[in-house]
Amino acid sequence: MHELSLMESALRIATEHAGSAGATRILSVTLRVGALSGVVPEALQFAFDVLREGTAAAGAELHIQHEPVRARCGCSPGDVFETAGSVCVCPRCSAPTADILSGREMDLVSMEVETP
Amino acid sequence: MSPVTVRTISIEEAVHGKNLAVAQENRARFGNAGVLAANLLSSPGAGKTALLEATLRDTHADMPGAVIVGDLQTDNDAQRLGRWGATAIQVTTGDICHLDAGMVQRAMAELDLASLSVVYLENVGNLVCPTSFDLGESLRVALMSVTEGEDKPLKYPGAFKWADLILVTKIDLADAVGFDRDAALSNLKRVSPAARILEVSSRSGAGMEQWYETLRGRLPARERKP
């Protein structure tokens, strides 16, 4: 359940931004989660539900944007392909590739807040 | 009641940002001291502590090492490792299933980096959670023992995917447990095509010299005083 630690960080970032924006309440939080980020969306939701209580985000909604893996293969270095799985196999030559461009990210994208 | 305004704030910040910043500080500190920091990941019981016991015993003369070891409870591992004269700092993580960069930073303050060649970061035995946390290492090592089953890398890809080096451990037991070596290596290469794979046994010593050579090859250049 490292999702708890990660959600703790996400909520800390969110409440800091809410504070500097003078917001009184956070209504929703949007995260971008890559397919290789190593987190389970259901566990993130659970962590969010537990940790939001008693913060400016109490009652807020969590939105998760799922990002595929983007990778390249030596057989055609100019081509970028997308894959969902953790074994990143080139669709042209079927070789697994280690040249992964993105898919590990877990970013706080945006949030909706109420300001007086 | 005064009216409230609802608005969207764009943030675009990595959730790992704070851990990564501390990890970069750690990496710089290790690098400046000429110390190789190796993060060891595996499931519980894959042989991390036994590997380090043998490594500290065999390399203390030319490659003095220290260990920062994470476990949920007890300092048993630190006691085992301390037997070889090396400093072993136990981080008891409580309910936390991984080491993070801050834990390593606090522990490394207790080490005399100038006297060391390698700091081994023995992560909490867990193939899932530790993979998300950069500790400031320059070498990530994943262990898989022959007793775990050949499909372990496919079931828990994250631990192996980002490893620079993969150690297949306990190979002295391979025959006894009917280990399918070809299948295991093929699965590891599918998940982690760029990682170097070594087969070792801490008990028999098989393959251990190659592991030590790999460590020696990764030691950062150190400015030695004349």
Chai-1 contact restraints between the chains, C-beta under 6 A:
chainA,res_idxA,chainB,res_idxB,connection_type,confidence,min_distance_angstrom,max_distance_angstrom,comment,restraint_id
A,H2,B,C97,contact,1.0,0.0,6.0,A-B,restraint_1
A,H2,B,H98,contact,1.0,0.0,6.0,A-B,restraint_2
A,H2,B,C129,contact,1.0,0.0,6.0,A-B,restraint_3
A,H2,B,S132,contact,1.0,0.0,6.0,A-B,restraint_4
A,L6,B,V15,contact,1.0,0.0,6.0,A-B,restraint_5
A,S9,B,V15,contact,1.0,0.0,6.0,A-B,restraint_6
A,A10,B,V15,contact,1.0,0.0,6.0,A-B,restraint_7
A,I13,B,E13,contact,1.0,0.0,6.0,A-B,restraint_8
A,H17,B,I9,contact,1.0,0.0,6.0,A-B,restraint_9
A,H17,B,I11,contact,1.0,0.0,6.0,A-B,restraint_10
A,A21,B,I9,contact,1.0,0.0,6.0,A-B,restraint_11
A,G38,B,T131,contact,1.0,0.0,6.0,A-B,restraint_12
A,G38,B,S132,contact,1.0,0.0,6.0,A-B,restraint_13
A,G38,B,G158,contact,1.0,0.0,6.0,A-B,restraint_14
A,S86,B,P157,contact,1.0,0.0,6.0,A-B,restraint_15
A,V87,B,R190,contact,1.0,0.0,6.0,A-B,restraint_16
A,V87,B,V191,contact,1.0,0.0,6.0,A-B,restraint_17
A,P96,B,R190,contact,1.0,0.0,6.0,A-B,restraint_18
A,P96,B,P193,contact,1.0,0.0,6.0,A-B,restraint_19
A,A98,B,P193,contact,1.0,0.0,6.0,A-B,restraint_20
A,A98,B,A194,contact,1.0,0.0,6.0,A-B,restraint_21
A,M106,B,V15,contact,1.0,0.0,6.0,A-B,restraint_22
A,D107,B,A14,contact,1.0,0.0,6.0,A-B,restraint_23
A,L108,B,I11,contact,1.0,0.0,6.0,A-B,restraint_24
A,L108,B,E13,contact,1.0,0.0,6.0,A-B,restraint_25
A,L108,B,V15,contact,1.0,0.0,6.0,A-B,restraint_26
A,S110,B,T8,contact,1.0,0.0,6.0,A-B,restraint_27
A,S110,B,S10,contact,1.0,0.0,6.0,A-B,restraint_28
A,S110,B,I11,contact,1.0,0.0,6.0,A-B,restraint_29
A,M111,B,I9,contact,1.0,0.0,6.0,A-B,restraint_30
A,E112,B,T8,contact,1.0,0.0,6.0,A-B,restraint_31
A,V113,B,I9,contact,1.0,0.0,6.0,A-B,restraint_32
A,E114,B,V4,contact,1.0,0.0,6.0,A-B,restraint_33
A,E114,B,V6,contact,1.0,0.0,6.0,A-B,restraint_34
A,T115,B,T5,contact,1.0,0.0,6.0,A-B,restraint_35
A,P116,B,V4,contact,1.0,0.0,6.0,A-B,restraint_36
